[in-house]
Amino acid sequence: MAREFGVTDTTIRSWVRQADLDAGRRTDGLTTDEKKELAQLRRENARLREERDILKKAAAWFAQEEEATRTHKKRSDS
């Protein structure tokens, strides 16, 4: 079979193992759907972390700008 498909024996065993997981005959790994969901959740998690980091930087920048404006206003009022 491996020669027929041009793959290694290990690849065939991997395909059979994954088919058994997907069919519920095995429970020692993730199904294809679970792997897809995990990949999607990891991408979403990375995007959310990036958005959080951007918001942190923006909040720090705005706080710095507000402080600079207050300091400048105090000097002008004197």
C-alpha positions in Angstrom: 0.0 0.0 0.0 2.8 2.4 0.9 4.5 1.8 -2.5 1.2 2.2 -4.3 0.6 5.6 -2.8 4.2 6.6 -2.8 4.4 7.2 1.0 6.1 5.6 3.9 4.8 2.9 6.2 4.8 5.4 9.0 2.5 7.7 7.0 0.0 4.8 6.4 0.0 4.0 10.1 -0.6 7.7 10.9 -3.5 7.8 8.5 -5.0 4.6 10.0 -4.5 6.0 13.6 -6.2 9.3 12.6 -9.1 7.4 11.0 -9.5 5.4 14.1 -9.6 8.5 16.3 -12.1 10.2 14.0 -14.3 7.1 14.1 -14.2 6.9 17.9 -12.3 3.5 17.9 -9.4 5.2 19.7 -9.4 7.9 22.4 -5.6 8.5 22.8 -5.4 11.6 20.6 -7.4 14.4 19.0 -9.9 13.9 16.2 -9.4 15.9 12.9 -12.2 18.2 14.0 -10.6 18.8 17.4 -7.3 19.5 15.7 -9.0 22.1 13.4 -10.8 23.7 16.4 -7.5 23.8 18.4 -5.7 25.5 15.5 -8.5 28.0 15.1 -8.5 28.7 18.8 -4.7 29.2 18.8 -5.0 31.7 16.0 -7.8 33.6 17.8 -5.8 33.5 21.0 -2.7 35.0 19.2 -4.9 37.7 17.6 -6.5 38.6 21.0 -3.0 38.8 22.6 -1.9 41.1 19.9 -5.0 43.3 20.3 -4.5 43.4 24.0 -0.9 44.5 23.6 -1.9 47.2 21.2 -4.5 48.5 23.7 -2.0 48.4 26.5 0.4 50.5 24.5 -2.3 52.9 23.4 -3.5 53.3 27.0 0.0 54.0 28.1 0.5 56.6 25.3 -2.8 58.3 26.1 -1.9 58.4 29.8 1.5 60.0 29.0 -0.2 62.5 26.7 -2.7 63.4 29.4 0.1 63.9 32.0 2.0 66.1 29.5 -1.1 68.2 28.9 -1.7 68.6 32.6 1.9 69.6 33.2 1.8 72.1 30.4 -1.5 73.5 31.6 -0.2 74.0 35.1 2.8 75.9 33.8 0.6 78.1 31.6 -1.7 78.9 34.6 1.1 80.1 36.8 
